[in-house]
Amino acid sequence: MASEKILAQKQSYVADLKAKLDASQGGVVFNYGGITVAEDTKLRKELREAGVTYEVVKNTLLKIAIKDTALEGMSDKLEGTSALAISGSEDPLAAARVLHKFAENSKGKFEIKTGYMDGEVLDITGIQKLATLPNREGLLSMLLSALTGNLSGLARALDAVKTKMEGEGEVA
C-alpha cells in the first residue's frame, strides 16, 4: 500500500534525523520563510563553506526525532516554516555564527527560533552569545598570546634581577 510505503519513508527520515542530531555537537533551528531565493542560495553557500548541513524540516517530524531526548525542549519553538542547520565536528559554533550574522543583515526577515549545543537547548540569547565567540583558531591565538605575554614578562623580570645582581657584584 502507498500509505505504508510513505510511513516507512517517514520513519526512515526520522531515524536519520535523530542520528544526525545525536552525532552533532551543535545546531540551530530557524524560520527561513521571509527570505528570497537569492538570499537562501547565498545562505546555503555560506553554511556549506562553514561545514554546516542545512535542511528544511517538517516540524512534526523534527518533534518526533527529538522526543524523549535532551533536545525535547525545542518542541515549543517548532511552528511555521523551519530549517535545521547542524554544525560539523570541526567547529560546533559554525551554524550559530553564520546564521546570527545572516539574521543581523536580513533586517528582520529572518528569525532564529532555537538551537542546541552539547545536548543543551539554547534560546536566542544563548545562540547570540555563542555566535560572538571566536572560532577555534581565534581562541588558540588568544591563548598563545596570553602565554607569550606572560612568559616574555617573566623573562624581562628575571633579566632585570640578573642585571641588578651583576651590578652589585653578586653574580659571577
Sequence and secondary structure as in RCSB ss.txt:
>XXXX:A:sequence
MASEKILAQKQSYVADLKAKLDASQGGVVFNYGGITVAEDTKLRKELREAGVTYEVVKNTLLKIAIKDTALEGMS
DKLEGTSALAISGSEDPLAAARVLHKFAENSKGKFEIKTGYMDGEVLDITGIQKLATLPNREGLLSMLLSALTGN
LSGLARALDAVKTKMEGEGEVA
>XXXX:A:secstr
 HHHHHHHHHHHHHHHHHHHHHH SEEEEEE TTS HHHHHHHHHHHHHTT EEEEE HHHHHHHHTTSGGGGGG
GG  SSEEEEE  SS TTHHHHHHHHHHHHTTTS EEEEEEETTEEE HHHHHHHHTS  HHHHHHHHHHHHHHH
HHHHHHHHHHHHHHHHHTT   
